[in-house]
Amino acid sequence: MRNSPLFDILLFLVVAAGLVALAARGAADMDYTWQWARLAPYLWRVVDGEIIPGSLVKGLLVTLQIAGVAALLTLPLGLALALARLSDSIVGRFLAAAYVEIIRNTPLLLQILIVYFIIGRIFGLSRWWCGVLTLAWYEATFAAEIIRGSILAVARGQWEAGRALGLGGFDIYRSIVLPQALPLMAPPMTGVLVNLVKHSSIVSVIAIFDLTNEGRTIAADTFMSFEVWLVVATMYLSVTVTMSLLAAWLEKRLAPVLR
């Protein structure tokens, strides 16, 4: 049975109040003095009437930039992997399946270190591109499975109808299958984009000054670990929750198509 909106709001407020009380109790037990005002310059400051973004905001912009470019690479790579796994080529299916299994079952931290210290050195890639490419090829494995599952969900009769019309494999995909698979893959694909934002924090290990790395630097300089990491977490949440709400809205809009 679905709860009423009022109950959900009250439950959220109770849980939030409990977490705040727990944090306050922990800080009191450690005799910790909160210094929220000192964080303001790291978010923004006003100079001669002009708003200047602080290092945390700049780090967030770097995070969004990395995640955005990685997303542009993730989607076509995921589509290529999905089509390869669905192809009639034994070699194509094997290579795509091997790629998905190896990348998906290897720690992301290990992958970015291999890319930065080995592949990046061989091809002369900057650390920024090492981070972007690692995120893209990792998340592409999950995107590939979403796309493949959505394509397989299209009724077999649609394929047969395309062949009856004399269409080739490429035309069947382009004109019949993918347009029907797109509404199926759109909501879960938003989850991949959310993961790109969350997993982008891994680039901090190769000295890219994203949001996580900026937070680490500020915490080390000011010794305000609680305030810094709570603000960093809030900034990540503001992005990922917005994207999750967008996914929920998109799923609702596509519900008539999915029936």
VEXTORTOR-372969 format. One record per residue: residue number from 0; residue in three letters; x, y, z of N, C-alpha, C in turn. Coordinates in steps of 0.2 Angstrom, whole numbers. Each point is the difference from the previous one (the first is absolute). Layout:
BEGIN
[NUM,"ALA",[X,Y,Z],[X,Y,Z],[X,Y,Z]] ...
# end
This chain:
BEGIN
[0,"MET",[4,-6,0],[-4,6,0],[4,6,0]] [1,"ARG",[-1,5,-4],[4,6,-1],[-1,5,6]] [2,"ASN",[5,2,3],[-1,5,5],[-2,7,-2]] [3,"SER",[-3,4,4],[-2,7,-2],[6,4,0]] [4,"PRO",[-1,5,-4],[6,5,-1],[2,3,7]] [5,"LEU",[-5,2,4],[1,2,7],[4,-4,4]] [6,"PHE",[-2,-7,0],[4,-5,4],[8,0,-3]] [7,"ASP",[1,0,-6],[6,0,-3],[4,6,2]] [8,"ILE",[-3,6,0],[3,6,2],[2,0,8]] [9,"LEU",[-4,-2,4],[1,-1,7],[6,-5,2]] [10,"LEU",[-1,-5,-4],[6,-5,1],[7,2,-2]] [11,"PHE",[0,4,-5],[6,3,-3],[2,5,6]] [12,"LEU",[-4,4,3],[2,5,5],[2,-3,6]] [13,"VAL",[-3,-6,2],[2,-3,6],[7,-3,-1]] [14,"VAL",[1,-3,-6],[7,-3,-1],[5,5,-1]] [15,"ALA",[-1,6,-3],[5,5,-1],[1,3,7]] [16,"ALA",[-5,1,4],[1,3,7],[5,-5,4]] [17,"GLY",[-2,-6,-1],[5,-5,4],[7,0,-2]] [18,"LEU",[1,1,-7],[7,0,-2],[3,6,2]] [19,"VAL",[-3,6,0],[2,6,3],[2,0,7]] [20,"ALA",[-5,-3,4],[2,-1,7],[6,-5,1]] [21,"LEU",[0,-5,-4],[6,-5,1],[7,4,-1]] [22,"ALA",[0,4,-6],[6,4,-1],[1,5,5]] [23,"ALA",[-5,3,3],[1,5,5],[3,-3,6]] [24,"ARG",[-3,-6,2],[3,-4,6],[7,-2,-1]] [25,"GLY",[1,-2,-6],[7,-3,-1],[5,6,0]] [26,"ALA",[-2,6,-2],[5,6,0],[0,2,7]] [27,"ALA",[-5,0,4],[0,2,7],[5,-5,4]] [28,"ASP",[-1,-6,-1],[4,-5,4],[8,1,-2]] [29,"MET",[1,3,-6],[7,1,-2],[2,7,2]] [30,"ASP",[-4,4,3],[1,7,1],[2,4,-6]] [31,"TYR",[-4,-2,-5],[2,3,-7],[-4,7,-1]] [32,"THR",[3,5,-2],[-3,6,-1],[-1,1,-8]] [33,"TRP",[-7,1,-2],[-1,0,-7],[2,7,-2]] [34,"GLN",[2,1,-6],[3,6,-3],[-3,1,-7]] [35,"TRP",[-6,0,-1],[-3,0,-7],[1,7,-3]] [36,"ALA",[1,5,3],[1,6,-3],[7,1,-4]] [37,"ARG",[5,-4,3],[6,0,-4],[0,-4,-7]] [38,"LEU",[-5,-3,-1],[-1,-4,-6],[-2,5,-6]] [39,"ALA",[-4,5,2],[-3,5,-5],[5,2,-6]] [40,"PRO",[6,2,2],[5,2,-6],[2,-6,-5]] [41,"TYR",[-1,-6,3],[1,-6,-5],[-5,-2,-4]] [42,"LEU",[-6,4,1],[-6,-1,-4],[0,6,-5]] [43,"TRP",[0,6,2],[0,6,-4],[2,6,5]] [44,"ARG",[2,5,-4],[2,6,4],[-2,6,-5]] [45,"VAL",[-1,5,3],[-2,6,-4],[6,5,0]] [46,"VAL",[2,2,-6],[6,4,-1],[-3,6,-4]] [47,"ASP",[0,6,2],[-2,6,-4],[-7,-1,-3]] [48,"GLY",[-4,-3,4],[-7,-1,-3],[-1,-6,-4]] [49,"GLU",[6,-4,-1],[0,-5,-5],[0,-7,4]] [50,"ILE",[-4,-5,-2],[0,-6,4],[6,-5,-3]] [51,"ILE",[4,-2,4],[6,-4,-2],[-1,-7,2]] [52,"PRO",[-1,-5,-4],[0,-7,3],[6,-2,4]] [53,"GLY",[-2,-3,5],[6,-3,5],[2,-7,-3]] [54,"SER",[5,-3,3],[3,-6,-2],[-5,-6,0]] [55,"LEU",[-4,0,5],[-5,-5,0],[-5,0,-7]] [56,"VAL",[-2,6,-1],[-4,1,-6],[4,-2,-6]] [57,"LYS",[6,3,-1],[4,-2,-5],[1,-8,-1]] [58,"GLY",[1,-3,6],[1,-7,0],[-6,-4,-3]] [59,"LEU",[-6,3,2],[-7,-3,-2],[0,1,-8]] [60,"LEU",[2,6,-2],[0,1,-8],[4,-5,-3]] [61,"VAL",[6,-1,3],[5,-5,-3],[-4,-7,0]] [62,"THR",[-3,-2,5],[-3,-6,1],[-6,-1,-6]] [63,"LEU",[-4,5,-1],[-5,0,-5],[3,0,-7]] [64,"GLN",[5,3,-1],[4,0,-6],[2,-7,-2]] [65,"ILE",[4,-3,5],[2,-7,-1],[-6,-5,-1]] [66,"ALA",[-5,1,4],[-5,-5,-1],[-4,1,-6]] [67,"GLY",[-1,6,-3],[-3,2,-6],[3,-3,-6]] [68,"VAL",[7,1,0],[4,-2,-6],[0,-8,0]] [69,"ALA",[1,-3,6],[0,-7,1],[-7,-3,-3]] [70,"ALA",[-5,4,2],[-7,-3,-3],[-1,0,-7]] [71,"LEU",[3,5,-3],[0,1,-8],[4,-6,-3]] [72,"LEU",[5,-3,4],[4,-5,-3],[-4,-7,2]] [73,"THR",[-3,0,6],[-3,-6,3],[-5,-3,-4]] [74,"LEU",[-5,5,-3],[-6,-2,-3],[2,-4,-7]] [75,"PRO",[4,3,-4],[1,-3,-7],[5,-6,1]] [76,"LEU",[4,0,5],[4,-7,2],[-5,-5,2]] [77,"GLY",[-4,2,5],[-5,-5,2],[-4,-3,-5]] [78,"LEU",[-2,4,-5],[-4,-2,-6],[4,-5,-4]] [79,"ALA",[6,2,-1],[4,-4,-5],[1,-7,4]] [80,"LEU",[1,0,6],[1,-7,4],[-6,-4,0]] [81,"ALA",[-6,3,1],[-6,-3,-1],[-2,-3,-6]] [82,"LEU",[2,4,-6],[-2,-3,-6],[5,-6,-2]] [83,"ALA",[6,1,2],[5,-5,-1],[-2,-7,4]] [84,"ARG",[-3,1,6],[-2,-6,3],[-6,-3,-3]] [85,"LEU",[-4,4,-4],[-6,-3,-3],[2,-2,-7]] [86,"SER",[6,1,-3],[1,-1,-7],[1,-8,-1]] [87,"ASP",[0,-1,-7],[1,-7,-2],[8,-2,0]] [88,"SER",[4,5,2],[7,-2,-1],[2,-3,7]] [89,"ILE",[3,-6,-1],[3,-3,6],[5,4,4]] [90,"VAL",[5,2,-4],[5,4,2],[-2,7,4]] [91,"GLY",[-5,3,-4],[-3,6,3],[-3,-1,7]] [92,"ARG",[-4,-6,0],[-3,-1,7],[5,-2,5]] [93,"PHE",[5,-4,-2],[5,-2,5],[4,6,3]] [94,"LEU",[2,5,-5],[4,6,2],[-5,4,5]] [95,"ALA",[-6,1,-2],[-4,5,4],[-2,-3,7]] [96,"ALA",[-1,-7,0],[-1,-3,6],[6,0,5]] [97,"ALA",[6,-1,-3],[6,0,4],[1,7,2]] [98,"TYR",[-1,5,-4],[1,7,2],[-4,2,6]] [99,"VAL",[-7,-2,0],[-5,2,5],[2,-4,6]] [100,"GLU",[2,-6,0],[1,-4,6],[7,2,3]] [101,"ILE",[5,2,-4],[6,2,3],[0,7,4]] [102,"ILE",[-3,4,-4],[-1,7,3],[-4,1,5]] [103,"ARG",[-6,-4,0],[-5,1,5],[2,-4,7]] [104,"ASN",[4,-5,-1],[2,-3,6],[7,1,2]] [105,"THR",[3,6,-2],[7,3,2],[-2,6,4]] [106,"PRO",[4,1,6],[-1,6,4],[1,6,-4]] [107,"LEU",[-4,5,0],[1,7,-3],[6,3,1]] [108,"LEU",[2,0,7],[6,3,2],[6,-3,-4]] [109,"LEU",[0,-7,0],[6,-3,-4],[0,2,-7]] [110,"GLN",[-6,1,-3],[0,2,-7],[3,7,-1]] [111,"ILE",[-2,4,4],[2,7,-1],[8,1,1]] [112,"LEU",[2,-4,4],[8,0,1],[3,-3,-6]] [113,"ILE",[-2,-6,-3],[2,-3,-6],[0,5,-5]] [114,"VAL",[-5,3,-1],[-1,5,-6],[5,6,1]] [115,"TYR",[0,3,6],[5,6,1],[7,-2,0]] [116,"PHE",[2,-6,3],[7,-1,0],[3,-4,-5]] [117,"ILE",[-4,-3,-4],[2,-4,-6],[-3,2,-6]] [118,"ILE",[-6,0,-1],[-3,2,-7],[1,7,-1]] [119,"GLY",[-1,4,5],[1,7,-1],[7,2,-2]] [120,"ARG",[5,-3,3],[7,1,-1],[1,-2,-7]] [121,"ILE",[-3,-5,-3],[2,-3,-6],[-3,5,-6]] [122,"PHE",[-6,2,1],[-3,4,-5],[0,8,2]] [123,"GLY",[3,2,5],[1,7,2],[-6,3,2]] [124,"LEU",[-5,-3,3],[-6,2,2],[1,5,7]] [125,"SER",[-4,5,0],[0,4,6],[-4,-4,6]] [126,"ARG",[1,2,6],[-3,-3,5],[-8,1,0]] [127,"TRP",[-2,6,-3],[-7,1,-1],[-3,-5,-4]] [128,"TRP",[3,-1,-6],[-2,-5,-5],[0,-7,3]] [129,"CYS",[5,-2,4],[1,-6,3],[-6,-2,4]] [130,"GLY",[-2,5,4],[-6,0,5],[-7,-1,-4]] [131,"VAL",[0,4,-6],[-7,0,-4],[0,-7,-3]] [132,"LEU",[5,-2,-3],[0,-7,-4],[-1,-6,5]] [133,"THR",[3,0,6],[-1,-5,4],[-8,0,2]] [134,"LEU",[-3,5,2],[-7,0,2],[-4,-2,-6]] [135,"ALA",[2,2,-6],[-5,-1,-6],[1,-8,-1]] [136,"TRP",[5,-3,0],[0,-7,-2],[-2,-4,6]] [137,"TYR",[0,2,6],[-3,-4,5],[-7,1,0]] [138,"GLU",[-3,6,0],[-7,0,0],[-4,-2,-7]] [139,"ALA",[4,-1,-5],[-2,-2,-6],[-2,-8,0]] [140,"THR",[3,-3,5],[-2,-7,1],[-7,-1,2]] [141,"PHE",[-2,4,5],[-7,0,3],[-5,3,-5]] [142,"ALA",[2,5,-4],[-4,3,-5],[-1,-5,-6]] [143,"ALA",[5,-4,-1],[-1,-6,-5],[-5,-5,2]] [144,"GLU",[0,-2,6],[-5,-5,2],[-7,3,0]] [145,"ILE",[-1,7,2],[-6,3,0],[-3,0,-7]] [146,"ILE",[4,2,-5],[-2,1,-7],[-1,-7,-3]] [147,"ARG",[4,-5,2],[-1,-7,-3],[-7,-3,3]] [148,"GLY",[-1,1,6],[-7,-2,3],[-6,3,-3]] [149,"SER",[1,7,-1],[-5,3,-3],[-2,-2,-8]] [150,"ILE",[6,-1,-3],[-1,-3,-7],[-4,-7,0]] [151,"LEU",[3,-4,4],[-3,-7,1],[-8,0,2]] [152,"ALA",[-2,6,3],[-6,0,3],[-5,2,-6]] [153,"VAL",[2,2,-6],[-4,2,-5],[-2,-7,-3]] [154,"ALA",[-7,0,-2],[-3,-6,-2],[3,-3,-6]] [155,"ARG",[1,-6,0],[4,-4,-6],[-4,2,-7]] [156,"GLY",[-7,0,1],[-3,2,-6],[2,6,-4]] [157,"GLN",[2,5,4],[2,6,-3],[6,-1,-5]] [158,"TRP",[5,-5,2],[5,-1,-4],[-2,-4,-6]] [159,"GLU",[-5,-4,1],[-2,-4,-6],[-4,4,-5]] [160,"ALA",[-4,5,3],[-3,5,-4],[5,4,-4]] [161,"GLY",[6,2,3],[5,4,-4],[3,-4,-6]] [162,"ARG",[1,-7,2],[3,-4,-6],[-5,-1,-5]] [163,"ALA",[-7,-1,2],[-5,0,-5],[-1,6,-5]] [164,"LEU",[2,5,3],[0,6,-4],[7,1,-5]] [165,"GLY",[4,-5,1],[6,1,-4],[6,4,3]] [166,"LEU",[-1,2,7],[5,4,3],[6,-4,2]] [167,"GLY",[6,3,0],[6,-3,2],[1,0,8]] [168,"GLY",[5,-3,3],[1,0,7],[1,7,3]] [169,"PHE",[4,5,-4],[1,6,2],[-7,4,0]] [170,"ASP",[-4,0,-5],[-6,3,-1],[-5,-2,5]] [171,"ILE",[0,-6,2],[-5,-3,5],[2,3,7]] [172,"TYR",[6,1,1],[2,3,7],[-2,7,0]] [173,"ARG",[2,4,-6],[-1,7,0],[-7,2,0]] [174,"SER",[-4,-4,-4],[-7,3,-1],[-5,-4,4]] [175,"ILE",[1,-6,3],[-5,-4,3],[2,-1,8]] [176,"VAL",[6,-3,1],[2,-3,6],[2,6,5]] [177,"LEU",[5,4,-2],[2,5,5],[-5,5,2]] [178,"PRO",[-5,3,-5],[-5,4,3],[-4,-3,5]] [179,"GLN",[-2,-6,0],[-4,-4,5],[4,-1,6]] [180,"ALA",[7,-1,-1],[4,-2,6],[2,6,4]] [181,"LEU",[0,6,-3],[2,6,3],[-4,2,7]] [182,"PRO",[-7,-1,-1],[-4,2,6],[1,-5,6]] [183,"LEU",[3,-6,-2],[1,-5,5],[7,1,4]] [184,"MET",[4,3,-4],[7,1,3],[1,7,3]] [185,"ALA",[-4,4,-2],[1,7,3],[0,1,7]] [186,"PRO",[-5,-3,4],[0,1,7],[6,-3,4]] [187,"PRO",[2,-7,-2],[6,-3,4],[6,4,-3]] [188,"MET",[0,2,-6],[7,4,-2],[1,6,4]] [189,"THR",[-5,3,3],[1,6,4],[4,-3,6]] [190,"GLY",[-1,-6,3],[4,-3,5],[7,0,-2]] [191,"VAL",[2,-1,-6],[7,-1,-2],[3,7,0]] [192,"LEU",[-4,5,-2],[3,7,1],[1,3,7]] [193,"VAL",[-5,-3,4],[1,2,8],[7,-3,2]] [194,"ASN",[1,-7,-2],[6,-3,2],[6,3,-3]] [195,"LEU",[0,3,-5],[5,4,-3],[2,6,5]] [196,"VAL",[-5,3,2],[2,6,5],[3,-3,6]] [197,"LYS",[-3,-5,3],[2,-3,6],[7,-3,-1]] [198,"HIS",[1,-4,-5],[7,-3,-1],[5,5,-2]] [199,"SER",[-2,6,-2],[5,5,-3],[5,2,6]] [200,"SER",[-2,-2,6],[5,2,6],[6,-4,0]] [201,"ILE",[0,-5,-4],[6,-5,-1],[6,4,-3]] [202,"VAL",[-2,5,-4],[6,4,-4],[4,4,5]] [203,"SER",[-2,1,6],[4,3,5],[6,-3,2]] [204,"VAL",[1,-7,-1],[6,-4,1],[5,2,-5]] [205,"ILE",[-1,3,-6],[5,2,-4],[0,7,-1]] [206,"ALA",[-1,4,6],[1,7,1],[-4,4,-5]] [207,"ILE",[-6,-2,-1],[-4,5,-4],[-5,3,6]] [208,"PHE",[0,7,-1],[-3,4,6],[-8,0,-2]] [209,"ASP",[-3,-6,1],[-7,0,0],[-3,2,7]] [210,"LEU",[-6,-1,1],[-3,2,6],[3,-4,6]] [211,"THR",[1,-7,-1],[3,-4,6],[7,3,2]] [212,"ASN",[4,1,-5],[7,2,1],[0,7,3]] [213,"GLU",[-4,4,-2],[-1,7,3],[-2,-1,7]] [214,"GLY",[-5,-4,2],[-2,-1,6],[6,-3,5]] [215,"ARG",[4,-4,-3],[5,-3,4],[6,5,2]] [216,"THR",[1,4,-5],[5,6,1],[-2,5,5]] [217,"ILE",[-7,2,0],[-2,5,4],[0,-3,7]] [218,"ALA",[-2,-7,1],[-1,-3,7],[7,-1,3]] [219,"ALA",[5,-1,-5],[7,0,3],[3,7,2]] [220,"ASP",[-2,5,-4],[2,7,2],[-3,3,6]] [221,"THR",[-7,-2,1],[-4,4,5],[-1,-5,6]] [222,"PHE",[1,-6,0],[-2,-5,5],[-8,0,1]] [223,"MET",[-4,2,-5],[-7,0,1],[-3,-6,-4]] [224,"SER",[2,-6,3],[-2,-6,-4],[-7,-1,0]] [225,"PHE",[-4,1,5],[-7,-1,0],[-3,5,-4]] [226,"GLU",[1,6,0],[-4,5,-4],[2,-1,-7]] [227,"VAL",[6,-1,-2],[2,-1,-7],[-3,-6,-3]] [228,"TRP",[0,-6,3],[-2,-6,-3],[-8,0,0]] [229,"LEU",[-3,3,5],[-8,1,0],[-2,4,-6]] [230,"VAL",[4,6,-1],[-2,4,-6],[1,-3,-7]] [231,"VAL",[6,-4,0],[2,-3,-6],[-6,-6,-2]] [232,"ALA",[-2,-3,6],[-5,-5,-1],[-7,3,-3]] [233,"THR",[-1,6,3],[-6,3,-2],[0,2,-7]] [234,"MET",[6,3,-2],[1,2,-7],[-1,-6,-5]] [235,"TYR",[3,-6,2],[-1,-6,-4],[-8,-2,-1]] [236,"LEU",[-3,0,6],[-7,-2,1],[-4,5,-4]] [237,"SER",[1,7,0],[-4,4,-4],[0,-1,-7]] [238,"VAL",[6,-3,-3],[0,-2,-7],[-3,-6,-1]] [239,"THR",[1,-5,4],[-2,-7,-1],[-8,-1,1]] [240,"VAL",[-2,4,5],[-7,0,2],[-4,3,-6]] [241,"THR",[3,6,-2],[-4,3,-6],[0,-5,-6]] [242,"MET",[5,-3,-2],[0,-5,-5],[-5,-6,1]] [243,"SER",[0,-2,6],[-5,-5,2],[-7,2,-1]] [244,"LEU",[-1,6,2],[-7,3,-1],[-2,0,-7]] [245,"LEU",[5,2,-4],[-1,1,-7],[-1,-7,-3]] [246,"ALA",[3,-5,3],[-1,-7,-3],[-7,-2,2]] [247,"ALA",[-3,1,6],[-6,-1,2],[-6,3,-4]] [248,"TRP",[2,7,-2],[-5,3,-4],[0,-3,-7]] [249,"LEU",[6,-2,-3],[0,-3,-6],[-3,-6,-1]] [250,"GLU",[1,-4,6],[-4,-7,0],[-7,1,0]] [251,"LYS",[-3,5,4],[-7,2,0],[-2,2,-7]] [252,"ARG",[3,4,-3],[-2,2,-7],[0,-5,-5]] [253,"LEU",[5,-5,1],[0,-6,-5],[-4,-6,2]] [254,"ALA",[-3,1,6],[-5,-6,2],[-5,-2,-5]] [255,"PRO",[-3,5,-3],[-5,-3,-5],[3,-4,-6]] [256,"VAL",[6,2,-2],[4,-3,-5],[2,-7,2]] [257,"LEU",[1,-1,6],[3,-6,3],[-6,-5,1]] [258,"ARG",[-6,2,0],[-5,-5,2],[-2,-5,-6]] 
# end
